[in-house]
Amino acid sequence: MGENATGPEGRPRDAERTVVDDDAERTLVGDDDERTLVDDMARAAADLLDSLPQALRARAALVPFGDPDVEAERLRWFYTPTDHGGVPIRELAPRQQSLVMRLLACGLTRPAYVTACTVMGLENVLDELEGWHVDWGRERGRDPGLYWVRVFGRPGEPLWGWRIGGHHLSVNLLIHDGRIAAATPSFLGADPAASPLLAGTLRPLGGVEDLARALMTSLGERERARALLHPRAISDIVSGNRARVRPGDRMLHMQDLFRGPLPPPRLSALVDRIDEVAERASGYTEQDHEAMALTAEPQGFPAREMTPEQRDLLRALLAAYTDRSPAPVAAAHRRHHLRDHNLDQVRFGWAGGISPGEPHYYRLTGPRLLIEYDNTQRGANHAHSVWRDPDGDFGLDLLASHRGEVPH
């Protein structure tokens, strides 16, 4: 993969932002595009808040930024069908809904925005697939209107942020001094992962699955054995919805992925049943979960030992995740991984079967990098994917340095 004169969205390379340099520190190299985007983002957020009646605005906006209660809520994120915090789209007028989508588009590249919209629309497909009767304690079990928006701080101030999330979607942005300080955690899921279309198939996450499988199958027998983390796939991403990821973290069970306990016994029983079915399908024991825990020492096959063709596949796979960030940041991530010494530090791990249709999981790790993907549930037709920066999720490294703290 050669370096082009333009980055994603056709933006010139000299207007990009280098997110991580050789010392894993953030460096700014030209920021006109980024400042323009952040201004648009602030206007969309401010216009949305200004359009809301007081009661809705009080739920949508949490101030001041940095207040302990506000910060605790900012770090609370989900990808399950639970209350994500803020105001759901279904309670907003059409114009207000449009402003929410405008804000979401500011936080993603256009391909990522289209993917996010598809994920939201899949709630209608899932409703039909489940016979229109799944009970999550609300009038409609699967609801494309249940995607929540919340703003932290005041748009346009030196430090503010926002979140849009719902079932299988979580986008988290932090803005500092007119620049994008953090764009992770970033989660996209798809249930079903593959659905029939007229003369085709809808696979919102098909690209990141196919690229990883192509990389795994391209490895020789010995290399594949080094990449294999476990012969069977784990039933979910390991990092879960933790605010921070650390070595030793094991997969969270479904009961821990909701906003508080599920008081109605029928909902608690439903979640227990879903988790039991997933665990039984994976065949995992406590020892298996321990083997798949996140580690301080790198696991998997190292990029530095890959062939040029395999490294191109890896770069394309990495870009498919980092392109979830706003376009100037996405372009800088692409440039970062074009440098051989940066790519050399990435490792690729796999669990489960390799053939299409078999339950599988993969993981990419490196400095300030954790990517996870699983497609195991519903007969390997229910996918989760997440991109994280273990040191800088939610901009916690930046905030800690400003407070004189040592980030944990």
Secondary structure, DSSP 8 states (H G I E B T S, - for coil): ----SB-GGG-BGGG------TTS-------HHHHHHHHHHHHHHHHHHHHS-HHHHHHHEE-STT-HHHHHHHT----SSS--SSEEGGGS-HHHHHHHHHHHHHTS-HHHHHHHHHHHHHHHHHHHHTTT---SSSS-SS-TT-EEEEEES-TTSSEEEEEEEETTEEEEEEEETTEEEE--SEEEEESSSSEEETTEEE-TTHHHHHHHHHHHHHS-HHHHHHHEEESS--SS-SSTT-SS--TT-----GGGSSSS---SHHHHHHHHHHHHHHHHHHT--HHHHHHTS--SS--SEEGGGS-HHHHHHHHHHHHHHHTTS-HHHHHHHHHHHHSHHHHTT-EEEEEE--STTS-EEEEEEETTEEEEEEE-HHHH--EEEEEE-TTTGGGHHHHHHHHT----
